[in-house]
Amino acid sequence: MKVGNACVGCGQCAGFCPFDAITVFGRAAMNDKCIECGKCIIYCPLSAISEEG
């Protein structure tokens, strides 16, 4: 998963991550627990998260 510049660090994605794979310090970042399930993409209100291409 890739966090883009639109991220404002609201933390909504982290709240919905079933694997506790997102930390938020100024902006979201995925840690090694991320299995790329995509739930963070769905719940980001700013569409700041995308699949890495």
NUTI-361325 format. One record per residue: x, y, z of N, C-alpha, C in turn; residue in one letter; residue number from 1. Coordinates in steps of 0.05 Angstrom, whole numbers, padded with zeros to 5 digits, m for minus. Last residue first. Example, Ala and Ser with C-alpha at 12.3 -4.5 7.8 and 13.67 -1.06 7.14 Angstrom:
2
<<00257, m00045, 00142>, <00273, m00021, 00143>, <00258, 00001, 00157>, 's', 2>,
<<00264, m00114, 00156>, <00246, m00090, 00156>, <00264, m00066, 00156>, 'a', 1>,
***
This chain:
53
<<00040, 00004, m00148>, <00039, m00007, m00174>, <00065, m00015, m00184>, 'g', 53>,
<<00005, m00003, m00087>, <00030, 00003, m00101>, <00031, m00011, m00128>, 'e', 52>,
<<m00059, 00022, m00079>, <m00043, m00001, m00082>, <m00017, 00008, m00096>, 'e', 51>,
<<m00067, 00081, m00037>, <m00071, 00066, m00062>, <m00054, 00040, m00061>, 's', 50>,
<<m00095, 00133, 00000>, <m00081, 00107, 00001>, <m00088, 00092, m00025>, 'i', 49>,
<<m00127, 00177, 00000>, <m00098, 00182, 00000>, <m00081, 00156, 00000>, 'a', 48>,
<<m00181, 00189, 00000>, <m00170, 00173, m00021>, <m00140, 00176, m00023>, 's', 47>,
<<m00201, 00213, 00045>, <m00188, 00231, 00025>, <m00176, 00215, 00001>, 'l', 46>,
<<m00220, 00175, 00079>, <m00239, 00195, 00069>, <m00227, 00213, 00048>, 'p', 45>,
<<m00207, 00107, 00076>, <m00194, 00133, 00075>, <m00212, 00154, 00064>, 'c', 44>,
<<m00233, 00058, 00070>, <m00241, 00076, 00092>, <m00227, 00103, 00093>, 'y', 43>,
<<m00209, 00033, 00026>, <m00238, 00036, 00027>, <m00246, 00058, 00047>, 'i', 42>,
<<m00156, 00029, 00041>, <m00164, 00044, 00017>, <m00193, 00051, 00018>, 'i', 41>,
<<m00158, m00005, 00084>, <m00150, 00023, 00089>, <m00158, 00041, 00065>, 'c', 40>,
<<m00170, m00054, 00061>, <m00190, m00041, 00077>, <m00184, m00011, 00082>, 'k', 39>,
<<m00130, m00081, 00033>, <m00144, m00059, 00020>, <m00165, m00045, 00036>, 'g', 38>,
<<m00094, m00120, 00048>, <m00122, m00128, 00044>, <m00139, m00106, 00031>, 'c', 37>,
<<m00037, m00123, 00056>, <m00049, m00110, 00033>, <m00077, m00119, 00027>, 'e', 36>,
<<m00020, m00138, 00104>, <m00022, m00159, 00085>, <m00035, m00149, 00059>, 'i', 35>,
<<00022, m00108, 00152>, <00004, m00103, 00129>, <00004, m00127, 00110>, 'c', 34>,
<<00061, m00113, 00189>, <00037, m00130, 00193>, <00018, m00127, 00170>, 'k', 33>,
<<00101, m00076, 00180>, <00105, m00103, 00169>, <00081, m00122, 00174>, 'd', 32>,
<<00061, m00017, 00169>, <00084, m00031, 00180>, <00084, m00060, 00169>, 'n', 31>,
<<00045, 00043, 00135>, <00040, 00015, 00139>, <00065, 00002, 00151>, 'm', 30>,
<<00026, 00107, 00158>, <00047, 00090, 00147>, <00041, 00061, 00154>, 'a', 29>,
<<m00004, 00173, 00155>, <m00005, 00144, 00159>, <00019, 00130, 00146>, 'a', 28>,
<<00026, 00230, 00187>, <00012, 00217, 00165>, <00014, 00187, 00168>, 'r', 27>,
<<00034, 00244, 00240>, <00034, 00264, 00219>, <00020, 00255, 00194>, 'g', 26>,
<<00034, 00183, 00250>, <00050, 00204, 00262>, <00053, 00226, 00241>, 'f', 25>,
<<00003, 00124, 00254>, <m00002, 00151, 00245>, <00014, 00171, 00262>, 'v', 24>,
<<00007, 00058, 00229>, <00014, 00078, 00249>, <00010, 00105, 00237>, 't', 23>,
<<m00024, m00002, 00214>, <m00021, 00026, 00206>, <m00014, 00043, 00231>, 'i', 22>,
<<m00039, m00053, 00227>, <m00015, m00050, 00210>, <m00010, m00021, 00202>, 'a', 21>,
<<m00078, m00083, 00253>, <m00062, m00063, 00268>, <m00036, m00057, 00254>, 'd', 20>,
<<m00111, m00114, 00223>, <m00085, m00125, 00230>, <m00067, m00106, 00245>, 'f', 19>,
<<m00156, m00087, 00206>, <m00159, m00110, 00223>, <m00133, m00123, 00233>, 'p', 18>,
<<m00165, m00018, 00206>, <m00146, m00039, 00198>, <m00148, m00063, 00217>, 'c', 17>,
<<m00195, 00023, 00224>, <m00209, 00001, 00210>, <m00191, m00022, 00202>, 'f', 16>,
<<m00160, 00059, 00246>, <m00182, 00049, 00262>, <m00197, 00025, 00250>, 'g', 15>,
<<m00128, 00073, 00203>, <m00117, 00056, 00225>, <m00139, 00044, 00242>, 'a', 14>,
<<m00162, 00107, 00175>, <m00154, 00081, 00163>, <m00143, 00062, 00185>, 'c', 13>,
<<m00166, 00151, 00209>, <m00190, 00134, 00204>, <m00182, 00107, 00192>, 'q', 12>,
<<m00124, 00185, 00217>, <m00124, 00160, 00231>, <m00148, 00142, 00226>, 'g', 11>,
<<m00109, 00234, 00194>, <m00134, 00233, 00210>, <m00136, 00207, 00226>, 'c', 10>,
<<m00066, 00251, 00163>, <m00061, 00238, 00189>, <m00086, 00236, 00206>, 'g', 9>,
<<m00074, 00269, 00113>, <m00072, 00289, 00134>, <m00069, 00277, 00162>, 'v', 8>,
<<m00055, 00250, 00048>, <m00059, 00242, 00076>, <m00054, 00265, 00095>, 'c', 7>,
<<m00039, 00267, m00001>, <m00065, 00277, 00008>, <m00071, 00269, 00037>, 'a', 6>,
<<00008, 00242, m00015>, <00010, 00268, m00002>, <m00016, 00279, 00008>, 'n', 5>,
<<m00006, 00171, m00002>, <00001, 00194, m00018>, <00001, 00220, m00002>, 'g', 4>,
<<00017, 00109, 00014>, <00003, 00132, 00025>, <00013, 00157, 00010>, 'v', 3>,
<<00008, 00045, m00013>, <00023, 00070, m00015>, <00006, 00093, m00004>, 'k', 2>,
<<00017, m00023, 00000>, <00000, 00000, 00000>, <00018, 00025, 00000>, 'm', 1>,
***
